[in-house]
Amino acid sequence: MGCVETGRALMSVAGMGWSSSATAPEAAVFVRQMVQESGVSSLTLLAVPGFRQGDALPETVAALLGVPLFWVSEGALRAVQTLCPTVSERALQETGFAAVAEGCALAGAGPGAWLRVPRQAHAGVTCAVAEGEGTK
């Protein structure tokens, strides 16, 4: 509906969180699997938390996926926390955010975005997929 109403194409965004045990190749395979399960036709970008900037893993994952990387600011991540169905006590303790992957996906997909796949976890990586009209 949004695509018809606005004339703009929808963006499909994978939000990703990770621990020190994560590897880029395994993370890329997992993200790709989550995107396929979401039913979207293609991934527009990979959104990750800005507070992890400086870590090379997401740069490598985005390159393996062939999509741009979007660093989500803490303000943007905080703004969407109430829209996230997942509450991770561990993430909240460690980062101050209860939903990192879902928050990144929603923030990256822009205002009015919705989750296609809520947070899933595998091998030190969390991933969620959202769709929306994108950020400006």
C-alpha positions as CSV (number, residue, x, y, z in Angstrom):
1,M,0.0,0.0,0.0
2,G,2.7,2.5,1.0
3,C,4.4,2.0,-2.3
4,V,1.2,2.8,-4.2
5,E,0.3,5.8,-2.1
6,T,3.7,7.5,-2.1
7,G,5.1,6.2,-5.4
8,R,8.4,5.3,-3.6
9,A,9.9,1.8,-3.5
10,L,10.0,0.1,-0.2
11,M,13.4,-0.6,1.4
12,S,14.2,-3.9,3.0
13,V,16.7,-3.5,5.9
14,A,18.4,-6.2,7.9
15,G,19.3,-5.0,11.4
16,M,22.3,-6.8,13.0
17,G,23.9,-7.1,16.4
18,W,26.9,-9.3,17.2
19,S,29.1,-10.5,19.9
20,S,32.9,-11.0,19.9
21,S,32.4,-14.6,18.9
22,A,30.7,-13.8,15.6
23,T,32.5,-14.3,12.3
24,A,31.7,-12.3,9.1
25,P,31.1,-15.3,6.8
26,E,28.7,-17.0,9.2
27,A,27.0,-13.7,9.9
28,A,26.5,-13.0,6.2
29,V,25.0,-16.5,5.7
30,F,22.6,-16.0,8.6
31,V,21.5,-12.5,7.5
32,R,20.9,-13.8,4.0
33,Q,18.8,-16.7,5.4
34,M,16.7,-14.2,7.5
35,V,16.1,-12.0,4.4
36,Q,15.0,-15.1,2.4
37,E,12.6,-16.1,5.3
38,S,11.2,-12.6,5.4
39,G,9.8,-12.9,1.9
40,V,11.3,-9.6,0.6
41,S,12.7,-9.7,-2.9
42,S,16.1,-8.2,-2.1
43,L,18.0,-6.5,0.7
44,T,18.5,-2.7,0.5
45,L,21.0,-2.2,3.3
46,L,22.5,-3.6,6.5
47,A,21.8,-1.4,9.6
48,V,24.0,-1.8,12.7
49,P,24.4,0.2,15.9
50,G,26.6,3.2,15.8
51,F,27.9,2.6,19.2
52,R,29.9,-0.3,17.7
53,Q,31.5,1.8,15.0
54,G,35.1,0.9,14.5
55,D,34.4,-2.8,14.5
56,A,35.3,-4.3,11.1
57,L,32.8,-7.2,11.2
58,P,29.8,-5.3,9.8
59,E,31.8,-3.7,7.0
60,T,32.8,-7.2,5.9
61,V,29.3,-8.6,6.3
62,A,27.9,-5.7,4.2
63,A,30.5,-6.4,1.5
64,L,29.7,-10.1,1.5
65,L,26.0,-9.3,1.1
66,G,26.7,-6.6,-1.6
67,V,24.7,-3.9,0.2
68,P,25.6,-0.6,1.8
69,L,26.2,-0.3,5.6
70,F,24.1,2.1,7.7
71,W,25.4,3.0,11.1
72,V,22.3,3.8,13.3
73,S,22.8,6.6,15.8
74,E,22.0,6.1,19.4
75,G,19.2,8.6,19.2
76,A,17.6,6.8,16.2
77,L,18.0,3.5,18.0
78,R,16.4,4.9,21.2
79,A,13.5,6.4,19.3
80,V,12.3,3.0,18.0
81,Q,12.8,0.8,21.1
82,T,9.0,1.0,22.0
83,L,8.2,-0.5,18.6
84,C,10.4,-3.6,19.2
85,P,8.7,-6.8,20.4
86,T,11.9,-8.3,21.8
87,V,13.3,-7.3,25.2
88,S,16.8,-8.7,25.7
89,E,17.9,-8.2,29.3
90,R,21.4,-9.1,28.4
91,A,21.5,-6.5,25.6
92,L,19.9,-3.9,27.9
93,Q,22.6,-4.5,30.5
94,E,25.5,-4.5,28.0
95,T,24.4,-1.7,25.6
96,G,21.5,0.2,27.2
97,F,19.2,-1.0,24.5
98,A,16.7,-3.9,24.9
99,A,16.4,-4.6,21.1
100,V,19.5,-3.9,19.0
101,A,18.8,-5.9,15.8
102,E,15.1,-5.0,15.7
103,G,15.9,-1.3,16.5
104,C,18.5,-1.1,13.8
105,A,16.2,-2.7,11.2
106,L,13.4,-0.3,12.0
107,A,15.5,2.8,12.3
108,G,17.2,2.0,9.0
109,A,14.0,1.3,7.2
110,G,12.6,4.8,8.2
111,P,9.4,6.2,9.7
112,G,6.5,3.9,9.5
113,A,8.7,0.8,9.1
114,W,7.5,-2.6,10.3
115,L,9.2,-5.8,11.1
116,R,9.0,-8.6,8.6
117,V,11.1,-10.9,10.8
118,P,11.7,-10.2,14.5
119,R,15.0,-10.8,16.2
120,Q,16.6,-14.2,15.6
121,A,19.9,-15.3,17.0
122,H,22.7,-17.7,15.7
123,A,26.4,-18.0,16.3
124,G,26.9,-14.7,18.1
125,V,24.7,-12.7,15.7
126,T,21.2,-11.3,16.0
127,C,19.3,-10.3,13.0
128,A,15.8,-8.7,12.3
129,V,14.4,-7.7,9.0
130,A,12.2,-4.6,8.5
131,E,10.5,-2.8,5.5
132,G,9.8,0.8,5.1
133,E,10.2,3.9,2.9
134,G,13.7,4.6,4.1
135,T,15.5,7.4,5.8
136,K,16.1,10.8,4.3
